Amino acid sequence: MSARKAPFALRILRRVLLPAIVAGVLSNLAVYHMLGAEGALTDWKSTGVMAAIALVGLLTGGWIALRIAERLPLPAAGRLVLFAAAGIVTGGLLALAIASMIVDEGQLGYMKYGLAAGAVGGLVWILINFDLAAAPGNRRLS
């Protein structure tokens, strides 16, 4: 028996758009906290840029991982590794954005900010899409 799939728009919203928005907001909060600055929740430009970059990361890494997971019979551990890799791609793009936009310390000076934003992006992806570790027939909302 195969579970009935949710509409495509709802799948995109849940798997990609929602994690991108949450990752953008939380990454911005993490970077502001590390900088010792205030006003992360009112800086809509930085939050929007972070969310857009997280969206690109999830579309490049996450969507590809989702398609691979649907086609290959991977065990739960293999699926978790696959989606962790998708989170790392998202985090890497966030780190590159921080390097080019926020920090003026040179190429290596951004590492601590990029690591924080990257970890947030990866964790958000895994936490929101935790049910993807189950076999395809065992998911309620794909």
Backbone torsions as a table, in degrees:
resi	resn	phi	psi	omega
1	MET	NA	131.6	177.0
2	SER	-105.2	141.6	179.6
3	ALA	-73.2	146.8	178.1
4	ARG	-72.3	130.1	-177.8
5	LYS	-81.0	147.0	175.8
6	ALA	-71.3	160.2	176.7
7	PRO	-57.5	150.6	-175.4
8	PHE	-56.8	-43.0	-178.5
9	ALA	-62.4	-39.5	178.6
10	LEU	-68.3	-37.2	177.1
11	ARG	-63.8	-43.7	178.5
12	ILE	-63.1	-43.7	179.8
13	LEU	-60.3	-47.4	-175.7
14	ARG	-74.0	-41.4	-173.8
15	ARG	-83.9	-27.4	-171.5
16	VAL	-124.3	-55.3	-173.4
17	LEU	-67.9	-48.3	179.7
18	LEU	-60.8	-47.9	176.8
19	PRO	-61.5	-34.4	179.8
20	ALA	-66.6	-42.1	179.7
21	ILE	-66.6	-46.5	-180.0
22	VAL	-63.9	-42.7	178.7
23	ALA	-64.2	-37.7	178.0
24	GLY	-63.2	-45.8	-180.0
25	VAL	-66.1	-48.1	-176.8
26	LEU	-69.8	-35.1	176.3
27	SER	-64.6	-41.2	177.9
28	ASN	-63.3	-42.1	176.9
29	LEU	-61.8	-41.9	-179.7
30	ALA	-63.5	-44.4	-179.0
31	VAL	-67.1	-42.9	177.9
32	TYR	-61.7	-39.9	179.0
33	HIS	-63.6	-42.0	179.9
34	MET	-68.1	-32.4	178.0
35	LEU	-77.2	-13.5	-177.3
36	GLY	74.8	21.8	-178.1
37	ALA	-102.0	162.5	177.3
38	GLU	-114.0	166.2	175.8
39	GLY	93.0	21.5	-179.1
40	ALA	-64.5	-34.6	-178.1
41	LEU	-78.2	-15.1	178.3
42	THR	-102.9	-4.5	178.0
43	ASP	-90.1	82.9	-174.6
44	TRP	-69.6	-29.2	-179.6
45	LYS	-64.8	-50.3	179.2
46	SER	-63.7	-41.5	179.2
47	THR	-63.4	-42.7	178.9
48	GLY	-64.6	-41.2	178.6
49	VAL	-65.3	-43.4	178.3
50	MET	-62.2	-42.1	179.1
51	ALA	-65.8	-39.4	178.8
52	ALA	-65.3	-40.3	179.1
53	ILE	-69.4	-38.7	175.5
54	ALA	-63.6	-37.3	177.4
55	LEU	-63.0	-44.2	177.2
56	VAL	-62.5	-42.2	178.6
57	GLY	-63.2	-41.4	179.9
58	LEU	-71.4	-32.7	177.1
59	LEU	-70.9	-37.6	179.9
60	THR	-79.1	-49.0	-177.6
61	GLY	-88.1	-46.8	-173.7
62	GLY	-71.4	-44.6	-178.3
63	TRP	-66.8	-39.4	177.3
64	ILE	-63.8	-43.1	178.4
65	ALA	-63.3	-39.5	179.0
66	LEU	-63.7	-42.3	179.1
67	ARG	-66.8	-39.9	178.1
68	ILE	-64.7	-42.7	-178.7
69	ALA	-65.8	-32.0	178.3
70	GLU	-72.5	-28.0	-174.2
71	ARG	-94.2	-30.8	-176.8
72	LEU	-99.8	141.1	177.2
73	PRO	-82.2	74.3	-178.9
74	LEU	-89.1	146.5	172.2
75	PRO	-71.1	170.2	-177.2
76	ALA	-57.5	-40.7	179.9
77	ALA	-64.4	-39.2	177.8
78	GLY	-65.0	-38.7	177.1
79	ARG	-65.7	-41.8	178.6
80	LEU	-62.6	-41.2	177.6
81	VAL	-63.6	-42.0	179.3
82	LEU	-61.3	-44.6	-178.9
83	PHE	-76.8	-26.9	172.1
84	ALA	-65.6	-39.4	176.6
85	ALA	-63.0	-38.2	176.7
86	ALA	-63.9	-38.8	175.9
87	GLY	-65.3	-35.4	178.4
88	ILE	-66.7	-38.5	176.0
89	VAL	-60.7	-45.4	178.3
90	THR	-61.0	-46.4	179.1
91	GLY	-63.4	-37.2	177.6
92	GLY	-63.1	-40.7	176.9
93	LEU	-65.8	-38.3	176.3
94	LEU	-64.0	-39.5	179.1
95	ALA	-64.7	-40.2	177.2
96	LEU	-64.7	-36.5	178.0
97	ALA	-65.0	-40.5	178.7
98	ILE	-64.8	-38.4	-179.9
99	ALA	-62.5	-39.4	-175.4
100	SER	-88.9	-23.0	-174.2
101	MET	-105.3	-43.0	-164.2
102	ILE	-100.9	-46.5	-169.9
103	VAL	-100.5	133.7	-179.6
104	ASP	-106.6	23.9	-173.7
105	GLU	-90.2	5.6	-177.0
106	GLY	100.1	-173.7	-173.7
107	GLN	-66.4	-38.2	-175.8
108	LEU	-95.0	-10.9	-177.1
109	GLY	-71.6	-17.2	-176.9
110	TYR	-87.6	-6.9	-170.1
111	MET	-53.4	-45.2	-176.7
112	LYS	-66.8	-33.2	178.1
113	TYR	-73.4	-40.9	178.8
114	GLY	-65.7	-37.0	178.2
115	LEU	-65.0	-40.3	178.7
116	ALA	-65.3	-48.6	-179.7
117	ALA	-66.2	-37.4	178.6
118	GLY	-65.4	-42.3	177.7
119	ALA	-63.6	-40.9	178.6
120	VAL	-63.3	-46.1	179.5
121	GLY	-60.3	-43.8	179.1
122	GLY	-66.3	-42.4	179.9
123	LEU	-66.1	-40.4	179.0
124	VAL	-61.7	-44.3	179.8
125	TRP	-59.6	-46.2	-177.7
126	ILE	-69.5	-41.6	-177.8
127	LEU	-66.8	-41.3	-179.0
128	ILE	-74.5	-31.7	-177.4
129	ASN	-106.7	33.6	-175.9
130	PHE	-61.6	-30.5	-176.0
131	ASP	-72.2	-9.9	179.3
132	LEU	-71.7	-13.1	177.9
133	ALA	-71.8	-21.0	178.7
134	ALA	-75.4	161.2	176.8
135	ALA	-63.0	150.9	-175.6
136	PRO	-54.8	-34.1	179.6
137	GLY	-75.6	-13.0	-176.2
138	ASN	-97.0	1.0	-178.0
139	ARG	-89.4	140.0	176.9
140	ARG	-81.2	-45.1	-176.2
141	LEU	-126.8	103.9	178.7
142	SER	-99.7	NA	NA
